[in-house]
Amino acid sequence: MRTYPVYKGLQKPLVYRGFKGKFIAYGICTLGLGLVLGGLSGALVNMYFGGIVTIFSITGGLLYTSSKQKSGLHDKKRSEKIHIHPVYLSRGYGKIGI
């Protein structure tokens, strides 16, 4: 009988350079949008202004992403209110006809 090793880390989130799970995609999108925004501002205004916009937008976006990551992968809003859902069933529910 042959035995095979089982990889035990399948339930752990993917980690790349400190970013976990969905925040990896957020970081990549931040880099892409920062480059596009810097390129557009560099083409329309000035090359040096475009470089500054690129640096600040990428840095700000990655800092924001890392701060959101500290809330957790499954950050949900927790409401302190009491929600009462009305019941729309009548007494004749399930009757056929009138």
C-alpha positions in Angstrom: 0.0 0.0 0.0 1.3 3.4 -1.0 1.0 6.5 1.1 1.1 10.1 -0.2 2.0 13.2 1.8 -0.9 15.6 2.4 -0.3 19.3 2.2 -1.8 20.9 5.4 -1.7 24.5 4.3 -4.6 24.5 1.9 -6.9 26.4 4.3 -4.5 29.3 4.8 -4.9 32.5 2.7 -2.4 33.4 0.0 0.3 35.8 1.3 2.5 37.9 -0.9 4.8 40.6 0.5 2.7 41.1 3.6 -0.7 41.3 1.7 -3.1 38.4 2.3 -6.0 37.1 0.1 -8.1 39.7 -1.6 -5.7 42.5 -0.5 -3.2 41.2 -3.0 -5.6 42.2 -5.8 -6.3 45.5 -4.2 -2.5 46.2 -4.1 -2.1 45.3 -7.8 -5.1 47.5 -8.7 -3.5 50.4 -6.7 -0.2 50.0 -8.6 -2.0 49.9 -12.0 -4.3 52.9 -11.3 -1.3 54.9 -9.9 0.7 54.3 -13.0 -2.2 55.3 -15.3 -3.1 58.4 -13.2 0.6 59.4 -13.2 1.0 58.8 -16.9 -2.1 60.9 -17.7 -1.1 63.7 -15.5 2.4 63.6 -16.8 1.2 63.8 -20.4 -1.3 66.5 -19.7 0.5 68.7 -17.2 4.2 68.1 -16.7 6.6 65.1 -16.5 7.7 65.9 -13.0 4.2 66.5 -11.8 3.2 63.1 -13.3 6.1 61.4 -11.4 5.0 63.0 -8.1 1.4 62.0 -8.7 2.5 58.4 -9.4 4.6 58.2 -6.3 2.0 59.7 -4.0 -1.0 57.7 -5.4 0.8 54.4 -5.2 2.2 55.1 -1.7 -1.2 56.3 -0.5 -3.1 53.4 -2.0 -0.8 50.8 -0.6 -0.9 52.4 2.9 -4.7 52.5 2.7 -4.8 48.8 1.6 -2.5 47.7 4.4 -4.6 49.7 7.0 -7.8 48.0 5.7 -6.0 44.6 5.9 -5.5 45.1 9.6 -9.4 44.9 10.0 -9.2 41.4 8.7 -10.0 39.4 5.6 -13.7 39.3 6.4 -14.3 42.8 7.7 -18.1 43.3 8.0 -20.1 46.2 9.4 -21.6 45.4 12.8 -24.7 47.3 13.4 -25.8 48.1 17.0 -29.4 48.7 15.9 -32.3 46.2 16.4 -33.8 45.2 13.1 -37.4 44.0 13.1 -38.5 42.3 9.8 -42.2 42.4 9.2 -44.1 39.1 8.5 -46.1 39.2 5.3 -48.0 35.9 5.8 -51.7 35.9 6.1 -53.9 33.3 7.9 -55.0 31.7 4.7 -51.5 30.9 3.5 -51.3 27.7 1.6 -55.0 27.5 0.7 -55.9 26.8 -2.8 -58.5 29.1 -4.3 -60.3 31.7 -2.3 
